[in-house]
Amino acid sequence: MNNVFEEQNIKKAVLKLGVPAMLGSLTTLIYNTADTWFVSMTKTPAMIAAVTLCTPVLLIIMSIACIFGMGGSSVIARWIGEGRKEDAAHCFNFCTYAMVAAALVVMVPGLLFTERIALIAGADAENLAYTCDYLRWIFLGTPFIMLANGFVHAFRSVGLIREATVGLALGNGINIVFDWVFIVLLKWGTMGAAAATSLGFLCATLYYLCCLIREERRKNPCIRLSPKHFSAKRDMVVNVVKIGIPGALITVLLSVSNIVLNNYIAIYGSDAVASYGIAYKIDMFPIMLSVGLSQGAAPLVGYCYGRRDAKRLESAMVVSVLYGMVLGAAFTAVLFFGSRVFAGVFLSEEALVAQTARFLRLLCFHAPLLGVINMVTAYFQALGKAAHSLCITLLRNVVLFIPGVVLLNRLFGLTGVLLTQLVVECVITLLCVVLYLTNRPKKIVG
């Protein structure tokens, strides 16, 4: 398990951890894009708009799992670095059962208040029915959505990197197959897209549980599944939650900001929402690959911190940020010059293709900045410095973003709305550089 964390070549270590995490994110993106592509085959902009409006709700459900997945991952990696494997096993066990409980808390109200949630997400008379169809099946699959997303992070923290990636790929692959069956063959529309998503996460969850049973039988000291190993000691719960909540808020507040954005774009009509939805799905490739890289490298940062190895920790940060910036710059170039080609994959009507391509060109310029923002945020999470990561998240998605949307919409209309993210992330990048330089791990005392 520790071979990857102890790899002497830091570039190789980051790649060994980051690439599988990025591949996992890539498979998630492919299934998410497949949902939109299959729905776009219906030639119904209201359905495409419904999928766009439901995406933030799905991300919020995933983010709740991250309270225990990302929070637990940070604690587990640091404790393994400190040699506290028994404590790490209790933490893994606690996070598993906590995710199940949280899923039930979310699922029941979600099913009871589906229409109200759809309206809050920005649905209107034209797409409300499609939005509700999607949300009902997503809420039914909440337990599996949470467990699958939480296990991805927890698996990486105990060195089960290949298994984490395989589970994601398996679930997403099954999702795509069911997309074709439910949407193309059975004509279920948005309901079919959501049902396929929930079934994909169900299969991923079953795979992860099989892996955990196998690891426990192999006497992996960090894996304990039985309820008799459940522990909710105050210091462990506080450590998990204080890191997990800021980590989850990254996705929650991103979803909130997207809901605000969707509501402002909806002023310009369903076609604008549909165009933005497709442009955003394409722009999610550099976003999620950057997130995957930072999440993959985070356990290495936490492990180095637990081992009190400041030099190696800083090297991991520098390498990860550089990889992220280069990746982002490459995506900016590809998406900018290939915008019409990518838009044409989803749309055939010339006016919508042109509009979507323009939206994509406006969105893609922030990609290089993600290498800094996501890695610095992951750095503070890995070290247990929740206040710093929370500060970045709040500023990025609430304090600066929401007033920015309102102001730039008033000044520049729809173009201003679409440029808000770039303006905000330029400011946040500068803030991240300052925060990191003033909290550099020159010497770790412990």
Secondary structure, 3 states (H helix, E strand, C coil): CHHHHCCCCHHHHHHHHHHHHHHHHHHHHHHHHHHHHHHHCCCCHHHHHHHHHHHHHHHHHHHHHHHHHHHHHHHHHHHHHCCCHHHHHHHHHHHHHHHHHHHHHHHHHHHHCHHHHHHHCCCCCCCHHHHHHHHHHHHHCHHHHHHHHHHHHHHHHCCCHHHHHHHHHHHHHHHHHHHHHHHHHCCCHHHHHHHHHHHHHHHHHHHHHHHHHHHHHCCCCCCCCCHHHCCCCHHHHHHHHHHHHHHHHHHHHHHHHHHHHHHHHHCCCHHHHHHHHHHHHHHHHHHHHHHHHHHHHHHHHHHHHHCCCHHHHHHHHHHHHHHHHHHHHHHHHHHHHCHHHHHHHHCCCHHHHHHHHHHHHHHHHHHHHHHHHHHHHHHHHHCCCHHHHHHHHHHHHHHCHHHHHHHHHHHHCHHHHHHHHHHHHHHHHHHHHHHHHCCCCCCCCC
